[in-house]
Amino acid sequence: MLTPRPAVNRPAPCRSFALLLALVSSLPLSMLAACQGPPAPKSAAGPGQAAGPGQAAGPGQAAGPGQAAGPGQAAGPGQTQAVERAKELVELALAKERGARGAKDPSAARKLLGQACRLGHLEGCRQLAQRVALGSGGAADPARARRLFGRACDLGLGAACVDHGVMLGAGLGGPKDPAGSRARYERACARRERKGCVYLADLLCQGLGGPRDAPRAMALYEESCRHGLLQGCHDLAVTLLEGSCAAKAPSRARALLGRVCDGTWPEDGREVQAEGCQTLGVMLERGEGGLQDLPGARLRHLRACDLGSAVGCRSIGQLFFLGRGGAEDATLARKNFHKGCELGEPKACFQLALLMSVGLGGPKDPAEAALLARRACKQGVTAACSFQAKGPEAAPRPSSRP
């Protein structure tokens, strides 16, 4: 069986925000939501009153000068101009961030997003919150980011509900709130934000933030995958593989992971796709859910490595070194162990140390090998500790086991 993984099968929240931030320049402008309301209303004006400065117009009210129309309100000429100006500011911010109009300027981008948010552009508020959470273009302020996501969610932006749910669930910018996180995912899912449905399914499956509801969780996974959501297909496959929320079905899990790994997905799905490729490679290597397929395993591990999976790089290095699924190649093994080590996989560092210590696949370098082994030992690789104590002859050869 595969090594059990956390029940909530998605990237850690901080890494998810980092990935969103790194890839934001590739987001198409069509994803930018239209202005739907101000991000941070101080209070709503009462019935029969005009909205004052800093307030959103309530139902049945006209938006005052400089105010964005609230939900259900018709925007006047001034509000239409504010909407268009806010969209322009978001576009300019993204351009400055990726250096499309000169040098990259994350600080200016953050300021422009702040202006768009103040004009009531909800996606602008969400983009701002992502940068505030990580400190891009200015100081990090997770508590403020959490508030910004919450306000954009309250005003109707489903994607912000997902982000707010992540922060609540992980305790970023404030205390952990599993029930609040689940409520935000419910709201996102109700607004057809499919990723919110998948995250809700994760919590329903394990009974986090409320009662366990395995049948509904599986229905949400199935629906999300049916609508072509990468995360939905991945989490459905893992659930069927582990039997965490339904009966185990390894053959179907293997087919779903094939779709995840071999398909063409948006750029911001690289991390999930890499994990799917790595898991599929292990299944093919072990003959789980079907016949053993070592050449196929080699291809999937290599793809996982290319997509940024440190464990995938270690796995393909092992197959190259041992000649499983193809010819032996110590040079390629060493190259992939090195990449896996750089990506943060301590076992890859140790396997690189083994090759360096005897000069396989490249120059012999005992000093660097000792440094790598010490690093791996500190990170919990016990065989690396033996290597330090007794030398290369006491260490095992790189294994085919992931």
N, C-alpha and C positions, 0 to 999 in steps of 0.2 A: 504493500500500500504506500501511497504517497505520504510524506510527512505531514501531519495535521497542521493546518494553518489557522490563523484567527478567524472567528466566525464571520465577522464583518469584513468581507473580502474586497477591500478597496484601498488605494494608497493612503498613507497617513495624511492628515489634514494639512500639516505644514508643507509637506512635499507637494500636495495637490495645489496649494496656493502658489508655490514656487513655480510649478509647471505652468499654471495659468499665466503667471507674470512673464515667464520667459517666452511664451508663445503668443502673447497678446498681439504682437505686431502682425501675426498671420491671420487674425480674425477678420472675416469679410465684413465690410461695412453694413451689409444687409442684416447682420446679427444685432446691430445697434437698435435698441427699442425706441419707439417714439416716446416723446415726453408724455408722462401720464400723471404727474403731480409733483409737488415739491418734496425733497428728500427729508427735510427735518422741520416740519411745522411746529411752531411754538404752541399754537392752539388753533382750533377751528372757530371761525366766526359763528355766532349764534344765528338762529332763524331770523330772517328779516334784516340781517346786518350785512354790510359789505366787508369783505375780508380786508384786514389791515395789513401793514407791513409785517412780513415774516409769517403770515397765516395762509392756510389753504382755504379756498372757498368751500363751504359745506354744501351738501345737497340742496338744490333749489336756490343757490345764491350765485351771483355774478362775481367773477374774479375781479378784484380791485387792481389799480395800476401797479404794474411790476409783479403781479402774482400769477402763478401758473394755475390754470383751471384744474380743479379737483376732479375726482372720478364722477362721471355723469354730467360734467359742466361743459358748456360750449365755450370754446376759446375765441375771444375777440381778436381784432386785428393785432393788438399789441402782444397778445399771447402767441399768436401764430408766428410773429417775428421772433419771439423768445424761443420758441421750439426750434425754428430754423437756425438761430444763432447757437443754441446749445448743441445741435447736431454738428455744426461746423467746428465748434470747440473740441468736441470729442474726436472728430476726424483729424484735426490739427494736432491734438495731444498724441494720438497713436502714431502719426507721422513723425513727430519730434522724437518719440521714444525709440523708433526704429531707425532714425537718422535719414528719413526719406527727403528731408528738406534741410540738409546741412548736417552738422555733427549731432550725435545722439544727445538728448537733453532730458533726462528723466525728471529733473526738478521742474522744468518748464511744463512738461507733460502733466505732472501732478497738479500744478497750479491751474492749468487749463481745465482739467477734469473737475477741479473744485468749482470753477466758474460755471461749468455745465451743470453740475449738481445743484448749485444754488439757483439756477434757472429752472430746476425741476426735471432734468433729464435723468430718469431712473437708472438707465444703463451707465450713464456717466457717473452716478453715485456709486454704483457697484464697482466700476473700474477703479474709481478713486479708493474705495474701501480695500480692494485687493492690494493696492500699492501702500496704503497706510498700514495694513496688516504686516507687511514685510519690510517696510522702511525704504521703499524705492522712491527716490527723488526727495527724501526728507526723513524725519525721524519716524521710527516704527511706533505705532500706537494701537495695539490690538483692541483695547477697550473702545476706542473711537470707531475702528473698523467694524466691530461687532454692532455698534449702534447704527452705523450707516447701512449695513446689510439688513438689519432689522427694520429700519424705516422704509427702505426700498421694497422689502417684502410686504410690509403692511400696506403699501400703496399699490401693490399689484404685480410686482416683477417676480415671476416664479424662480428665475435663476438666482436672485438674491435670497430667496427663501432657502434654497439649497445651501448657499454659502453660510447663511446665518445658522442653519441647522448643524453644519460641520463645526462651526465655532462653539455652539452651545454644547454639542456632544463631546468635543475634545477639551472643553474648558479653556478655550483661547479667549483672552480679553475679559475674563470673568469666570465665575464658578461653573463647574459642569452641571448641565441640566438635560439629562436624557429625555425626560418627558417633553421639555420645550423643543429639543432637537426633533423628536418624533412628530410633534405638532407642526413644525416648520416643513418637514418633508411631506406631511399630509397635505399642507397647503400648496406646496410646489407641485405635487402629483395631481392635485385637483385642477391645477392650471396647465396640465399636460406637459409639465417639465419632467421628461422621462427619467433623467438622472435622479431626481427627487423620488420617483417611484422605486427605483432600485435601492436607494439608501433606506427608504422606508421598509422595503422588503427585508433588508439586512436586519433591521431592528425588530420587525415582526417575527422573523425566524427565530431569534434568540430571546424574545420577550424583554427587550431593553426599552425602558421608557414607557412601558405599558404591558398589557397581557400578550402572551405569545399567540400567534395566529399563523400557523404553518401553511394551511391551505391558501390564505390570502397572499402570503409571502410568495408562494410558488406561482400563483396567478399573476402577480405583479412582475416577477422575473420573466415568465413566459411572454407576457404582453410586451414588456420592454424589448426583449430580444426579437419578437415578431415585428416590432416597429424599427428594427435595425440599429438598436443602441448597443454599442460595443460592450459597455459595462454590464448591461443586462445579460447579454449572451455569455460573457465571462463568468459572472456570478452564478448564473443558472448552471453552467457546466461544473463549477467547483462544488455547488450544493449537491448536484447529482453524483459527483465523484466521492464526496465525503459522506453523503447521507445525512447531512446536518438538519435538513428540513423536509426531506422526502426519502423514499426508498432509494438505495444506491442504484445507479444505472451507468456503469463505466463506459459502455459502448456508446451511449448517446452523449455522455460527457466528452468523449474523445472526438465525436463528430462535431460537436459545438466548438470545441477548442480548435479544431481544424479551420472552422469558419473564422474564429477570432484571429488566429495566427496568419492564415493565408489571405485574408480579405484586405481590401483597401479601406482605410479608416481615416478620419480627420487627424490632423497633426497632433492635437492635444490628447489623443488616445494612445500615444506611443508607450507609456508606462504600463497601461493595462494590457496592451497587445503583447508587449515583451514578456509580461508575466504569463500570459496565455501560451505563448510559444514555448517558454521554458517548461511549463507543466505538461504540455503536449509532448515535448521531447522526452521527458521522463517516462511518460506512458508508452511511447513507441519503443523506448529503450528496454523497458521491462515487459513489454507485451501485455499491457493492461488495457482492457476494453477491446482487445483484438489481437491480431498476430504481432509478434515482435518485428520491428522495422528499423534496423540500425541506420541504414542510409537516410531514411526519413527523419530519424532522431537527430542525426548530424545536421541536416538542413534546418530543422526547427531550432536547435540550440544555437546555430550560427545566426539565424535571424533574430533570436532573442538577444544575442550579444550585440548585433548591429543596431538594435533598437535601444540599447543602453542597459541591459540586464547584466549585473555583475556576476550573478550565479550562472547565467547563460554563457558568459565568457569562460568561466571555469569549466562548465560542462563540456563545451566544444573543445577546449584545450585537452581535457581528459581523453575524449574520443580520438583526437588527432594523435596524442601521445601513444595510445594503446592500439591504434589502427582499427578501431571498431567502426564499422559502417563505411570504411574506405581505407586508403593507404595510411601507414604511419608517417608522421611528419613532425619531428621534434621542433623544427623551426616555427611552424604554425602553432604548435602547442605552447611554446614559450611566448609567442606574440600574444596569444589570447589569455594566457595566465597573467601576463603583464597588464593587459587591458582590464581584466577582472579585478586585479589588485588595485589599480588606479581608481576603479569605480567603487572600491570599498569592501571587497569580498576577502576576508582574511585567509580563507583556505586557498584562494588563488595566489595570494602573496607567498604562502608556504610552498605551494607547488612550484612557483617560480623560483623560490630559493633552492629547492631540490635540483632543478635543472641547472641553475647558475653554479651551484657548488661543484658540479662535475663537468661543466662545459657542454651540456647537451642543448642543441638548438641555437647555440650562440657562444660567445666567449665565456671562459671560466672566470668567475668573480667571487671567490670565497668571502671576501669582506662584505660585499653587498648582500650575499646570500645570508650571512649571519645577521645583518641588520633586518632583513625581511623576516627571518625566522623569529627574531626577538619581537618584532611588531605583531606577528601572527600569534605568538605565545601570549602576549599581553591581551589579545582580543579573544582568548579562549580556545585556541587550537592546541590541544595537549601534545600532539605529535611534534609540533614545532618546538615545544619546550624540551622534548627528548633530543631533538636535533641540536639544540643549543648545548645541552649537557654532555652529549656523547659524540656529536659529530654526524656527518652525513650517513655513515654506515648504519646508524641506529634508526634512521627515518624510513618510513615506507615509501614505495614508489607511488606516483600519482594514480589514484584509484578511478575506476569507472563509476563509482557510486556518487550521485549528485550530493 
